[in-house]
Amino acid sequence: YQQGDELFRQATKAPKDDRAKLFSKPADRFRKAGNAAHGSGLEQDARFMQGESLFFADDLMEARDVYETLQKEFPRNKFSDRVAARLFSIGKYWIDTSKAGADPWYSLNLFDRKRPTRDSVGHAIKVLDQIRYDNPTGKLADDATMAAAVEHIRNERFERADEFLTDLRETFTDSDHQFLAHLLGIRCKLEVYAGP
């Protein structure tokens, strides 16, 4: 763990062009430290730092897997809010990349480790949905719910969007998104009622 921490600190001080390459080195050390200390607090710290290293190395798919594993194996870990923030930014990045046209429906991504092989939007919605389940009382749970609903609306899946909006209205009653959730919920119901 200490070797990984030292490599991580070196990578943060490196010039911007070299950082992504340098951050992949501590990820392997943190992975080994986590495997060696199974079930302990050190494993939680190592898994989180492994995810951070992969995140800053721009290996977002692998980072997502590590963060989700951390949340699954340690549901009440001390990094829950920070992990949710990282997962939220990964999901938003995939959505924004798709909106920019870098993710046509027929393409396979075989080389860019920042994006999924196929269906960036689908993966992003799953990540946002998982944030709600992993930490339903977290700071970003309502934001993730709203972002997933908006993405379903953008893709004209109005019934799914309405499910997310209903959940937002009923579960997060003090959310800043309440007005928009009601307004978009009415719009979704109208679109579903109108049919094809």
ChimeraX attribute file (.defattr): number of C-alpha atoms within 10 A of each C-alpha:
attribute: neighborCount
match mode: 1-to-1
recipient: residues
	/A:1	20
	/A:2	12
	/A:3	12
	/A:4	23
	/A:5	18
	/A:6	11
	/A:7	19
	/A:8	25
	/A:9	13
	/A:10	14
	/A:11	23
	/A:12	16
	/A:13	10
	/A:14	13
	/A:15	9
	/A:16	10
	/A:17	8
	/A:18	13
	/A:19	18
	/A:20	20
	/A:21	13
	/A:22	19
	/A:23	27
	/A:24	22
	/A:25	18
	/A:26	27
	/A:27	27
	/A:28	15
	/A:29	21
	/A:30	27
	/A:31	20
	/A:32	17
	/A:33	21
	/A:34	23
	/A:35	14
	/A:36	14
	/A:37	13
	/A:38	11
	/A:39	12
	/A:40	12
	/A:41	14
	/A:42	17
	/A:43	22
	/A:44	21
	/A:45	19
	/A:46	27
	/A:47	25
	/A:48	28
	/A:49	25
	/A:50	31
	/A:51	28
	/A:52	25
	/A:53	28
	/A:54	25
	/A:55	25
	/A:56	19
	/A:57	23
	/A:58	20
	/A:59	19
	/A:60	25
	/A:61	18
	/A:62	17
	/A:63	27
	/A:64	21
	/A:65	13
	/A:66	22
	/A:67	25
	/A:68	21
	/A:69	15
	/A:70	23
	/A:71	24
	/A:72	12
	/A:73	11
	/A:74	17
	/A:75	14
	/A:76	12
	/A:77	16
	/A:78	13
	/A:79	17
	/A:80	21
	/A:81	17
	/A:82	16
	/A:83	23
	/A:84	26
	/A:85	18
	/A:86	19
	/A:87	25
	/A:88	23
	/A:89	15
	/A:90	23
	/A:91	28
	/A:92	20
	/A:93	18
	/A:94	24
	/A:95	22
	/A:96	16
	/A:97	15
	/A:98	17
	/A:99	13
	/A:100	10
	/A:101	9
	/A:102	14
	/A:103	22
	/A:104	13
	/A:105	11
	/A:106	7
	/A:107	11
	/A:108	12
	/A:109	15
	/A:110	10
	/A:111	9
	/A:112	12
	/A:113	14
	/A:114	18
	/A:115	26
	/A:116	21
	/A:117	16
	/A:118	16
	/A:119	19
	/A:120	23
	/A:121	25
	/A:122	17
	/A:123	19
	/A:124	26
	/A:125	24
	/A:126	13
	/A:127	22
	/A:128	28
	/A:129	21
	/A:130	20
	/A:131	27
	/A:132	18
	/A:133	12
	/A:134	17
	/A:135	18
	/A:136	14
	/A:137	13
	/A:138	17
	/A:139	15
	/A:140	19
	/A:141	27
	/A:142	28
	/A:143	20
	/A:144	26
	/A:145	26
	/A:146	23
	/A:147	23
	/A:148	27
	/A:149	30
	/A:150	21
	/A:151	19
	/A:152	20
	/A:153	19
	/A:154	12
	/A:155	11
	/A:156	14
	/A:157	16
	/A:158	23
	/A:159	18
	/A:160	16
	/A:161	27
	/A:162	24
	/A:163	15
	/A:164	24
	/A:165	29
	/A:166	17
	/A:167	17
	/A:168	24
	/A:169	20
	/A:170	11
	/A:171	14
	/A:172	18
	/A:173	12
	/A:174	11
	/A:175	15
	/A:176	11
	/A:177	17
	/A:178	18
	/A:179	11
	/A:180	13
	/A:181	24
	/A:182	16
	/A:183	11
	/A:184	19
	/A:185	22
	/A:186	14
	/A:187	15
	/A:188	22
	/A:189	14
	/A:190	12
	/A:191	16
	/A:192	15
	/A:193	10
	/A:194	8
	/A:195	6
	/A:196	5
